[in-house]
């Protein structure tokens, strides 16, 4: 069961260790009793470069945490925007991980579809095809790095799930113009938000993310059963408060999680002020910040 606003913040010199410590710090919030269909999704926005993707050691840390709690069957779900899932598996060294843990693999780009409500670039209603495996998962786990983004300002756990879960050909349709992507990510959150958010910030990305940005040696990890608390904390530490990031603001406004840092219970070995670092935004940031729309409640 989600513990609203409780989030782990860990700082250390080992990626695997950081993720494990973050998960251990919120272990009481992770209720897997009766859960049958567990999915874990790394960020494979592209099959190269490695900086744009989830490092395999972060996923291994999450898998070890689950295995120690008796979880046996886990499905690795992948949905790269460019390239194939198999290319990502090979390029990022995931093959041993799949074999060691006996993971099933689902390429979300080619999965059966579930249609959900969304908005087109004119803010008119449309439908998007989302991977059935993700929508029907009993427990979704997102593991990925914090990055700046070309359209959505930042990308963390929710965006990893929402865009990665779209079938091939649908990913471009969710983005539209600047206001549209934020409204659509909020709408998608109601269907595919992670039950467990793991943000591996050992090495993050700034500048022209989510693929072509520059590395940030940050050496931190965040974990929470409240995806919004995890994403909002990471965004704040990157220099992008909740009020600047439309889709996170909408999720907070509609009660999908805790976005107010003052109300969060932050546990772990680090304090936010120790890890604040102003990330260089994408070069399109001024355009991205124009996401507000009049009478927004009619679209939420």
MOHURA-V457339 format. One record per helix or strand. SS is the DSSP state (H for helix, E for strand). FROM is the first residue (numbers start at 0). LEN is the number of residues. If there is no record, write none. Layout:
BEGIN
{{SS:FROM:LEN} {SS:FROM:LEN}}
END
This chain:
BEGIN
{{E:5:6} {H:14:11} {H:26:3} {E:37:5} {E:45:1} {H:49:3} {H:55:12} {E:73:5} {E:81:1} {H:84:7} {H:94:7} {E:103:4} {H:107:3} {E:112:7} {E:124:7} {H:131:4} {E:138:6} {E:146:3} {E:152:3} {H:156:8} {E:165:1} {H:170:5} {H:177:15} {E:195:5} {E:202:4} {E:213:4} {E:219:5} {H:226:11} {H:241:3} {H:245:8} {H:260:3} {E:264:3} {H:271:4} {H:284:4} {H:295:3}}
END
